[in-house]
Amino acid sequence: MRVLVGDVGGTRARLAVYRIEGGALALERRQTLPSQDFPSLGAACAELRVTPEPLDGACFALAGPVRGDRCRTTNLPWQVDATELRAELGLPIVRLLNDFEAAARGIAALPPSSLETLQAGAIDPRGARLLIGAGTGLGKAVIVPMERGERILASEGGHSAFAPRDALERELQAFLEQRHGRVSVERVVSGLGLRAIYEFLVERGYERSDPALATRISSGDAGALIAAHAEDDPACGRALALFLGAYGAAAGDFALEVLPLGGLFLGGGIAIKLRERLREGAFLEGLRAKGRMRPLLERIQVQLILDDDLGLLGAARYLASELRGEPAGP
């Protein structure tokens, strides 16, 4: 069997073709496209060049809430309908998943080399596991072990309210309220959030930044530039530290809500790019600093996922199970 899968976010659309042989998945072709350059998911799929050999179906992981066969993507102006897409692509089956639901389904297939432990903690194999990851937005998912397999609970928790931890973050919240009205945690803990933190620090006079660098950040890949200049630019350094603390705090809040005794996983492209920084204190201190609950959070295992294709892998595993007539999970 051959399947088309996609992991589509507000910045990039990752598309791939997998060949399914027995229980194994073999990557045949992979392509990354700028999502914003296309008017629809179907148009993006048309750019993926595959061999004439037929495809048996497709599954797309989308950054947005999926209801039945439809999804309105959060950071793209797309309305995706699986029935319409099936006709457009000429495929017998098309399935849609929330992007972090798909990513959560891929965790079980990761080799140990794709995981890096940030906090050792302790593991209860019967305990829930959590996945959180910042990219263009902030995604979350819950993995609940069952007698047979596991149940994945999709989430839109990135849109819960931002909770400032001190006076500076309360001022950041007010700054963002002027731009957006309600401030979700995604407005701070995301690629766009990192840029907003930098702009807040510079505009409010908390830190100085090189003017030429500020111009590049305003029009380029802000996250990569801020991380690259964290050591030599005061505003970049403080913005990154504030971002990592807020990221850790969001992960800690999620852990308090669900108690991931089976482990907390950190995914998404930003985490991989900030791999070295995540080993430092700001992220873990933000996660642990929960007052009387600190000892509890210090015992949670935290692992960084190093595989950026996790969503593709999860979507392929989901579709492979369905094509084999197996339950893909509750």
Secondary structure as GFF3:
##gff-version 3
##sequence-region A 1 330
A	DSSP	beta_strand	2	8	.	.	.	ID=ss1
A	DSSP	beta_strand	12	21	.	.	.	ID=ss2
A	DSSP	beta_strand	24	34	.	.	.	ID=ss3
A	DSSP	three_ten_helix	35	37	.	.	.	ID=ss4
A	DSSP	alpha_helix	41	45	.	.	.	ID=ss5
A	DSSP	beta_strand	57	62	.	.	.	ID=ss6
A	DSSP	beta_strand	66	67	.	.	.	ID=ss7
A	DSSP	beta_strand	70	72	.	.	.	ID=ss8
A	DSSP	beta_strand	79	81	.	.	.	ID=ss9
A	DSSP	alpha_helix	82	89	.	.	.	ID=ss10
A	DSSP	beta_strand	94	98	.	.	.	ID=ss11
A	DSSP	alpha_helix	99	107	.	.	.	ID=ss12
A	DSSP	three_ten_helix	112	114	.	.	.	ID=ss13
A	DSSP	beta_strand	115	119	.	.	.	ID=ss14
A	DSSP	beta_strand	129	134	.	.	.	ID=ss15
A	DSSP	beta_strand	138	145	.	.	.	ID=ss16
A	DSSP	beta_strand	150	154	.	.	.	ID=ss17
A	DSSP	three_ten_helix	157	159	.	.	.	ID=ss18
A	DSSP	alpha_helix	167	180	.	.	.	ID=ss19
A	DSSP	three_ten_helix	185	187	.	.	.	ID=ss20
A	DSSP	alpha_helix	191	203	.	.	.	ID=ss21
A	DSSP	alpha_helix	211	219	.	.	.	ID=ss22
A	DSSP	alpha_helix	222	228	.	.	.	ID=ss23
A	DSSP	alpha_helix	234	258	.	.	.	ID=ss24
A	DSSP	beta_strand	263	267	.	.	.	ID=ss25
A	DSSP	alpha_helix	269	273	.	.	.	ID=ss26
A	DSSP	alpha_helix	275	278	.	.	.	ID=ss27
A	DSSP	alpha_helix	281	288	.	.	.	ID=ss28
A	DSSP	three_ten_helix	291	293	.	.	.	ID=ss29
A	DSSP	alpha_helix	294	298	.	.	.	ID=ss30
A	DSSP	beta_strand	302	305	.	.	.	ID=ss31
A	DSSP	alpha_helix	310	323	.	.	.	ID=ss32
###
